[in-house]
């Protein structure tokens, strides 16, 4: 996946919502990326869908 606007997507999301959490799906629907935070940890999950 590529952020077509610029770099720093989690930072931009956090400045708008107060949290860096987001979910992104590629245009073809095959690649999923999610970022979440829990207490003082950050989790990045990626998945290729068949």
VEXNU-747936 format. One record per atom (N, C-alpha, C): residue number from 1; atom name; x, y, z. Coordinates in steps of 0.1 Angstrom, whole numbers, plus 5000, padded with zeros to 4 digits. Atoms other than C-alpha are relative to their C-alpha. Layout:
<sites>
+-----+----+------+------+------+
:   i : at :    u :    v :    w :
+-----+----+------+------+------+
: NUM : CA :    X :    Y :    Z :
...
+-----+----+------+------+------+
</sites>
This chain:
<sites>
+-----+----+------+------+------+
:   i : at :    u :    v :    w :
+-----+----+------+------+------+
:   1 :  N : 5008 : 4988 : 5000 :
:   1 : CA : 5000 : 5000 : 5000 :
:   1 :  C : 5009 : 5012 : 5000 :
:   2 :  N : 4993 : 4988 : 5001 :
:   2 : CA : 5011 : 5035 : 4994 :
:   2 :  C : 4991 : 5012 : 5004 :
:   3 :  N : 5007 : 4988 : 4996 :
:   3 : CA : 5000 : 5067 : 5010 :
:   3 :  C : 5002 : 5010 : 4989 :
:   4 :  N : 4998 : 4991 : 5012 :
:   4 : CA : 4994 : 5089 : 4979 :
:   4 :  C : 5001 : 5014 : 5003 :
:   5 :  N : 4999 : 4986 : 4997 :
:   5 : CA : 4993 : 5121 : 4998 :
:   5 :  C : 5015 : 5004 : 5004 :
:   6 :  N : 4987 : 4997 : 4995 :
:   6 : CA : 5026 : 5121 : 5017 :
:   6 :  C : 5004 : 4989 : 5010 :
:   7 :  N : 4997 : 5010 : 4989 :
:   7 : CA : 5044 : 5101 : 5045 :
:   7 :  C : 4994 : 5004 : 5013 :
:   8 :  N : 5004 : 4996 : 4987 :
:   8 : CA : 5035 : 5100 : 5081 :
:   8 :  C : 4985 : 4998 : 5002 :
:   9 :  N : 5015 : 5002 : 4998 :
:   9 : CA : 4999 : 5086 : 5079 :
:   9 :  C : 4996 : 4999 : 5014 :
:  10 :  N : 5005 : 5001 : 4986 :
:  10 : CA : 4997 : 5075 : 5116 :
:  10 :  C : 5001 : 5014 : 5007 :
:  11 :  N : 4999 : 4987 : 4994 :
:  11 : CA : 5009 : 5110 : 5126 :
:  11 :  C : 4989 : 5009 : 4996 :
:  12 :  N : 5011 : 4992 : 5005 :
:  12 : CA : 4983 : 5127 : 5104 :
:  12 :  C : 4987 : 4996 : 5006 :
:  13 :  N : 5013 : 5005 : 4994 :
:  13 : CA : 4955 : 5104 : 5117 :
:  13 :  C : 5000 : 5004 : 5015 :
:  14 :  N : 5000 : 4996 : 4986 :
:  14 : CA : 4966 : 5111 : 5153 :
:  14 :  C : 4997 : 5015 : 5002 :
:  15 :  N : 5002 : 4986 : 4998 :
:  15 : CA : 4966 : 5148 : 5148 :
:  15 :  C : 4985 : 5004 : 4998 :
:  16 :  N : 5014 : 4997 : 5002 :
:  16 : CA : 4930 : 5147 : 5135 :
:  16 :  C : 4991 : 4993 : 5010 :
:  17 :  N : 5010 : 5008 : 4992 :
:  17 : CA : 4915 : 5120 : 5158 :
:  17 :  C : 5005 : 4999 : 5015 :
:  18 :  N : 4995 : 5002 : 4986 :
:  18 : CA : 4938 : 5120 : 5189 :
:  18 :  C : 5006 : 4986 : 5002 :
:  19 :  N : 4995 : 5014 : 4999 :
:  19 : CA : 4949 : 5084 : 5182 :
:  19 :  C : 5006 : 4996 : 4986 :
:  20 :  N : 4994 : 5004 : 5012 :
:  20 : CA : 4972 : 5068 : 5156 :
:  20 :  C : 4993 : 4988 : 4993 :
:  21 :  N : 5006 : 5013 : 5005 :
:  21 : CA : 4948 : 5039 : 5149 :
:  21 :  C : 4993 : 5003 : 4987 :
:  22 :  N : 5007 : 4999 : 5013 :
:  22 : CA : 4937 : 5033 : 5114 :
:  22 :  C : 5000 : 4986 : 4993 :
:  23 :  N : 5002 : 5012 : 5007 :
:  23 : CA : 4927 : 5005 : 5090 :
:  23 :  C : 5001 : 5004 : 4985 :
:  24 :  N : 4999 : 4996 : 5014 :
:  24 : CA : 4937 : 5006 : 5053 :
:  24 :  C : 4999 : 4987 : 4992 :
:  25 :  N : 5002 : 5011 : 5009 :
:  25 : CA : 4927 : 4983 : 5024 :
:  25 :  C : 5005 : 5005 : 4987 :
:  26 :  N : 4995 : 4996 : 5014 :
:  26 : CA : 4945 : 4983 : 4990 :
:  26 :  C : 4988 : 5001 : 4991 :
:  27 :  N : 5010 : 4998 : 5010 :
:  27 : CA : 4925 : 4993 : 4960 :
:  27 :  C : 4995 : 4987 : 4994 :
:  28 :  N : 5004 : 5013 : 5006 :
:  28 : CA : 4924 : 4957 : 4947 :
:  28 :  C : 4994 : 4991 : 5011 :
:  29 :  N : 5006 : 5008 : 4989 :
:  29 : CA : 4911 : 4945 : 4982 :
:  29 :  C : 5008 : 4988 : 5004 :
:  30 :  N : 4992 : 5012 : 4997 :
:  30 : CA : 4940 : 4920 : 4986 :
:  30 :  C : 5009 : 5003 : 5012 :
:  31 :  N : 4990 : 4997 : 4989 :
:  31 : CA : 4962 : 4938 : 5012 :
:  31 :  C : 4993 : 5009 : 5010 :
:  32 :  N : 5006 : 4994 : 4989 :
:  32 : CA : 4951 : 4949 : 5046 :
:  32 :  C : 5011 : 5005 : 5010 :
:  33 :  N : 4991 : 4995 : 4990 :
:  33 : CA : 4970 : 4970 : 5071 :
:  33 :  C : 4993 : 5008 : 5011 :
:  34 :  N : 5007 : 4993 : 4988 :
:  34 : CA : 4959 : 4981 : 5106 :
:  34 :  C : 5010 : 5004 : 5010 :
:  35 :  N : 4992 : 4996 : 4989 :
:  35 : CA : 4975 : 5000 : 5134 :
:  35 :  C : 4991 : 5003 : 5011 :
:  36 :  N : 5008 : 4997 : 4988 :
:  36 : CA : 4962 : 5001 : 5169 :
:  36 :  C : 5010 : 5002 : 5012 :
:  37 :  N : 4992 : 4998 : 4988 :
:  37 : CA : 4975 : 5010 : 5203 :
:  37 :  C : 4993 : 4995 : 5012 :
:  38 :  N : 5005 : 5005 : 4987 :
:  38 : CA : 4970 : 4994 : 5237 :
:  38 :  C : 5009 : 5003 : 5011 :
:  39 :  N : 4992 : 4995 : 4989 :
:  39 : CA : 4983 : 5010 : 5268 :
:  39 :  C : 5012 : 5007 : 4994 :
:  40 :  N : 4989 : 4993 : 5006 :
:  40 : CA : 5019 : 5019 : 5258 :
:  40 :  C : 5006 : 4991 : 4989 :
:  41 :  N : 4995 : 5008 : 5011 :
:  41 : CA : 5023 : 4994 : 5229 :
:  41 :  C : 4992 : 5004 : 4988 :
:  42 :  N : 5007 : 4998 : 5013 :
:  42 : CA : 5015 : 4998 : 5192 :
:  42 :  C : 5001 : 4987 : 4993 :
:  43 :  N : 5001 : 5013 : 5008 :
:  43 : CA : 5004 : 4969 : 5170 :
:  43 :  C : 4998 : 5004 : 4986 :
:  44 :  N : 5002 : 4998 : 5014 :
:  44 : CA : 5008 : 4968 : 5133 :
:  44 :  C : 4997 : 4986 : 4994 :
:  45 :  N : 5004 : 5013 : 5006 :
:  45 : CA : 4989 : 4940 : 5115 :
:  45 :  C : 4999 : 5002 : 4985 :
:  46 :  N : 5001 : 5000 : 5014 :
:  46 : CA : 4992 : 4932 : 5079 :
:  46 :  C : 4995 : 4986 : 4996 :
:  47 :  N : 5006 : 5013 : 5005 :
:  47 : CA : 4974 : 4905 : 5059 :
:  47 :  C : 4998 : 5001 : 4985 :
:  48 :  N : 5003 : 5001 : 5014 :
:  48 : CA : 4972 : 4894 : 5023 :
:  48 :  C : 4988 : 4991 : 4999 :
:  49 :  N : 5013 : 5007 : 5002 :
:  49 : CA : 4937 : 4883 : 5014 :
:  49 :  C : 5000 : 4993 : 4987 :
:  50 :  N : 5001 : 5007 : 5013 :
:  50 : CA : 4932 : 4856 : 4988 :
:  50 :  C : 4989 : 5004 : 4991 :
+-----+----+------+------+------+
</sites>
